[in-house]
Amino acid sequence: MKHEEFLEKNPKEHVTLLAIGEVKTEVLQYLNKRNDLHIIKLETRYMKQRTKGLGLKVQVIKKLESK
């Protein structure tokens, strides 16, 4: 999936993900499985075109590794 590949390859510490439709549940499930990511902000709202349904905006940050 695109969000998995993006998070694996992206070296940034702070990332914003956008999802609509059925993809939003897959994104939340994936983020819940990842222990190295912390959800900072989670927003849901209806899209301007109601036919698209709910939209999801998630801001995540990578947790610092402690030794």
C-alpha positions as CSV (number, residue, x, y, z in Angstrom):
1,M,0.0,0.0,0.0
2,K,1.2,3.5,-0.7
3,H,1.1,4.7,2.9
4,E,3.2,1.8,4.1
5,E,5.8,2.4,1.4
6,F,5.8,6.1,2.1
7,L,6.4,5.7,5.8
8,E,9.2,3.1,5.3
9,K,11.1,5.1,2.7
10,N,10.5,8.6,4.1
11,P,13.2,9.7,6.6
12,K,11.2,12.6,7.9
13,E,10.2,12.5,11.6
14,H,6.9,14.4,11.1
15,V,4.4,13.2,8.4
16,T,0.8,14.0,7.5
17,L,-1.4,11.3,5.9
18,L,-4.7,12.0,4.1
19,A,-7.2,9.2,3.3
20,I,-10.8,8.9,2.1
21,G,-13.2,6.1,1.8
22,E,-12.3,2.5,2.8
23,V,-8.6,3.4,2.9
24,K,-8.9,5.3,6.1
25,T,-9.6,2.1,8.1
26,E,-6.5,0.5,6.6
27,V,-4.4,3.5,7.4
28,L,-5.6,3.5,11.1
29,Q,-5.0,-0.3,11.4
30,Y,-1.5,0.1,10.0
31,L,-0.6,3.0,12.3
32,N,-1.9,1.1,15.3
33,K,0.4,-1.8,14.5
34,R,3.5,0.4,14.2
35,N,5.2,0.8,17.6
36,D,7.7,3.4,16.4
37,L,5.0,6.0,15.3
38,H,3.0,8.3,17.6
39,I,-0.2,9.9,16.4
40,I,-0.1,13.6,17.2
41,K,-3.4,14.8,15.6
42,L,-6.4,12.9,14.1
43,E,-9.1,14.8,12.3
44,T,-12.2,13.5,10.4
45,R,-14.7,15.5,8.4
46,Y,-17.1,15.2,5.5
47,M,-15.6,16.1,2.1
48,K,-17.0,19.0,0.1
49,Q,-18.6,16.4,-2.3
50,R,-20.6,14.3,0.1
51,T,-20.4,11.3,-2.3
52,K,-16.8,10.9,-1.3
53,G,-17.8,10.4,2.4
54,L,-15.6,11.0,5.4
55,G,-12.0,12.2,5.1
56,L,-9.2,11.4,7.5
57,K,-6.2,13.5,8.3
58,V,-3.5,12.0,10.6
59,Q,-0.3,13.6,11.7
60,V,2.3,11.2,13.0
61,I,5.8,11.5,14.4
62,K,8.5,8.9,14.8
63,K,9.3,8.0,18.4
64,L,12.8,8.6,19.5
65,E,14.8,5.4,20.0
66,S,16.1,5.1,23.5
67,K,19.2,3.0,24.1
